Amino acid sequence: MPDMPHDHNQNIEHHPELVPDAADFQKAAEIFNLLNDGNRIRIFWLLCHCEECVMNISSIVSMSSPAVSHHLRQLKSRGLIVSRREGKEVYYKAADTEDARLMHHIIEHAVKIACPDEK
């Protein structure tokens, strides 16, 4: 057991092997880094409630299609959204994963918003 600079008589001080390596936290760091943009969070939140194409997302969030496409690529690369093609149109929605559900919940909690009524 390594000597601690201060012994506060806590279990973790006597068992530092219980602290995971920084690499173990990389996935969380990548997701938090991905969500460091308000527009990207807004797009993700929108896709938690509907399935939309780039043109409609662009209209809803008042952004250019290339800017929206950039955000969609980043969200998709981390597995937070999925896409499907129907003819020439590609539709996006939040992935049905624990990570996506957790991020949706965190966003709504942080922003103090609720899911809109789906009609």
BELCOR-V993451 format. One record per backbone hydrogen bond with DSSP energy under -1.0 kcal/mol. NH is the residue of the N-H (numbers start at 0). CO is the residue of the C=O. Records with the same first field share a line. If there is no record, write none. Layout:
NH: CO, CO
This chain:
13: 9
17: 14
18: 15
23: 20
24: 21
25: 22
28: 24
29: 25
30: 26
31: 27
32: 28
33: 29
34: 30
35: 32
40: 36
41: 37
42: 38
43: 39
44: 40
45: 41
46: 42
48: 45
51: 91
56: 52
57: 53
58: 54
59: 55
60: 56
62: 57
67: 63
68: 64
69: 65
70: 66
71: 67
72: 68
73: 69
74: 70
75: 71
76: 72
77: 73
78: 75
79: 74
81: 92
83: 90
85: 88
88: 85
90: 83
91: 51
92: 81
93: 46
94: 79
96: 94
100: 96
101: 97
102: 98
103: 99
104: 100
105: 101
106: 102
107: 103
108: 104
109: 105
110: 106
111: 107
112: 107
